[in-house]
Amino acid sequence: PLNVEEEGTHLNFSIEAPKEINPGKEFEVKIKTLDSSPAQFTIAVVDEGLLDLTAYKTPSPWKYFFQKESLSVKTFDIFSKIIGANWGDVYKIFSIGGGFEKEKVCMEKQLSPVKVKRFKPVFMFKGPIRTDEKGEAIVKFKMPNYIGSVRVMVIGARGNSYGSKGKAIAVKSPLMVMPTLPRVLGPEDKILIPVTVFAMQDNIGEVEVNMNVEGVVKPIGENKKILSFAKKGDKDIYFELQADAAMGTSTIKISASSRD
């Protein structure tokens, strides 16, 4: 096929944002139309890990509004009204398989009565926002306590013109910790929590790692460790915990700070 596109229907954006941002800090995203004309847009900042689960791509409104139109003819048949017409009421009595409702009830009974939400996904959205007469706009966000990568997605329109743009931003800090925790513990269980401490730059020096615990889990032994980093790298440490003879939820916070 020979595709014909009208150039004026495309609306092109540019995104200016820092390559790296720190968790818990505010950052700015500058949006600009390449033809320096006003437009309106929406902007979203989403965890790349969530997007990768479904291979999610930045939406393209241009492809949606200018997609090929399908044949506007609906076809149908009435075979379902004919086939099986002589089954009668007996057909409604007998069934093959089944028991799904009882299976669902049984599974719900086996679920833990304590519901815990372990991770808060990063998803921030603003809009619709209108640019100034030069086609520029600045949007401010505050990054939650998150480490990884996020994608900035801009979707905009002006009249009969549409466009979108995406950009990835790394979220990290000079010092990071990654604990590994089980989802569930039994009463009076004892566990060792491995914690990996990452130094993302040289000359971090001495690092103090603290663990604070709230709820039905108690620490065994010291809840503070000291490490030293002369250059980039990572080190592993361990904390020991024991669950109480009770049911409930616990909050475990592990933090690392440089003494230098």
N, C-alpha and C positions, 0 to 999 in steps of 0.2 A: 504493500500500500504506500501511497504517497501522502505523508503527513504534512499538513499546512498549519503553521502556527503564526499568530499575529504577535509581533514583538511587543506591542503595547499592552498585552494582557499579562505580561510577566512583571512582577514587582520584586525587585532584588534588595536584600538587606545585608548589612554588615554588622557584626557583633564584636565589640571591643570589651574584653574582660581580662582580668589577671589570669596568667597561666596556672598559678597556684594560689590557694587561699587557705587560711587556718580555720580549724573548727571553732565555732563560737564567735567568730568575727564577722563584722559587716563588710560587704563588698558591693561594688557598683558594676552595672552592666550598661554600656552605652550602645544604643540601637540607632542605626542610621540607614536611610534609604539611599541607594547609590545614585539616584537621579536628583537627590536633594529636594524632593517634593514631599509635602505632608502626607501622612497615612495613619492608619490606626492598626493596632496589633495587640496580641496577647503574648505573654511570655511565661514559660514554665521552667523550673529547675528541678530535675528529677535524678534520682540515684541511677547510675549506669547499670548497676547490678540488677535492679528491677527491670530495666529496659532489655537487658540481655536475655532475661528468662524467656521472652517471646520474640527476640530479635526485632524489637520495636524500632522503627525508623521514624525520623522526624516527619510529621504529616505534611502533605503537599496539597493545599487547597486548590492550586491551579490544576493538578491532575484530576481532582474530583469534579470541579465545575466544567472542565473541558474534556472529560472522558467521552469515549464513543457511546452513542446512544444505542441501546438494544432495540431489536425489532418490537414495536408496540403491538404485538399480537399475542393474545393469551390462548393457549390450547388446553383442553381438558377432555375427560371421557367419563362415562358413567358405568364403567365395568364393575366398580365396587358396589354399585347398586344392584347389579345382576348376579355376579358371582357370590355365592353364599346366601342367596335370598331364600333358599329352602332349608337353611339350618334351623330355623325356628328358635323357640325359647330354650331348647335343650343346650344350644351352643353357649348360652350365658351361664349355664350351671357348671359345666366342666371347664377346666383350665389346665394349661401345661405349665409346670414350674410354679412360681409364686413364692409366697412367704417373705417377700421383700420388706413388708411393713414390720413383721416380727423381728426380722434381722436388724432393721434400723433401731428398733426399741432396745434390742439386746446390746448393740454397739454403744448406744447412748448411756446405758447403765454401767458400762465398763469404763467410760471416760472419767477422768479425775474430776472431782467436784471443785477443785481449785483451778481457776483459769488464770493463766499468766500470759501477758503480752511481752515477749522478749525484746523485740526490736521495733523501733519506730522508723518506718521508711521515710526517706527524704523526698518530699514533694511540695514545692512552693509554686504558687500560681498568682499572677496579677494580670488584670485587664478587664475590659479593653482599655488601651491607653492610646492617646493621640500624640503624635510627634508635633514639634513646633513647625514653623513655616519653612525651616531649612531641612525638615525631615529627620530631625534628631530628637532623641529622648534618653534620659538617664533613669534607670530603675535600680532601687536599692533593695538588697536582701540581707538577711542575717543567717549564716550557716549554722545549723544545729551541731550538736556534739557528734560528729560523723567523720570517718576517715575512708577515703576511697576516691571515686571519680563521679562527677555529676555532669549532666548534659543540659546546656541552656538551649531551649527550643523557642523560636520566635515564629509566629504565624500572623500574617498581616494581609490587609486588603485596602484598596483605594478604587472606588468605582467598580469597573469591570476588570481590574487588575488584581492578581493574587500572588502571594509568594511566601516562602518560609526559609529559615536558616537555623542551623544547629552548630553548637560548639561545645567541646568537652573541656572541663576544668578539673584539675587535680586538687584534692583536699587532703592536706597533710600538715604535720607540724614537725619541728626539729626532733621532738621526742615523742614516741608513741608506744602504747602498750596493747597487747592482744591476749586476753585471757581465754582459756578454753574451759567451759563449764557444762555440766550435764543439765538436761532439761528437767529431770525428775530425780529425787532422792527418796529412799525409804526411811522410816523412823530409825534414828540412831546410826545411820550410815556414816562412814568416815571416807573422805576423799582427799586426794592431792590435786590442787589446781595448778596446772602449768601456766605460767605467764611469760610471754615473750616480750622483751623490751627492745625497741628499735631506736638506734641513734642515726638520724638522717643527715648529720653533718659532723665534721671533725671537732675535736676539743670540747666535747660535752662535759667531760669531767665526771665528778661523782654524782650519782643519781639515787634519789631516795624513792623507793616504791612502797606505798601504803595500801592496806586493804581495810575497808570499813564494811561491817556486816550488820544488817538489820533483819529481824524476823526470827524464824524457827531454826536458824543455822548459827552455830557459834565457832569462832576460830580456835584452833588448837596450837599452842605455842605463840611465837611472835607474829605480829601482823605488819612488820616493817622489815624491808631488806635494803641493803646498800650495794650498788654496783658502780663500776667505773668504766668510762668510755674515753679512750684517747683518740679514736678515729671512728669512722662510720662502721656500723655493724649491728648485730643483735645478740642478746644473751637470754638464757632461760633461767627462771627461778620458780620456786614452788611454795604454795601456801597450803596448810592443812586445815580442813573443816570437818565438823561433825554436826549431823542433824539432830534436833531434839526428838523426843518421843511424842511428837504431835504433828498435826497436819497444818498446812498454811503455806504462805509464800515468803520468800526472802529476797532482799536486795543486797547485792554484793557490788561494791564500788572499789575499783582499783585505780590508783592514780600514781603518776611518776613525775618527779620534779628534779631539776638540776640544781645542785648546791652552788654552782659557780655563777 
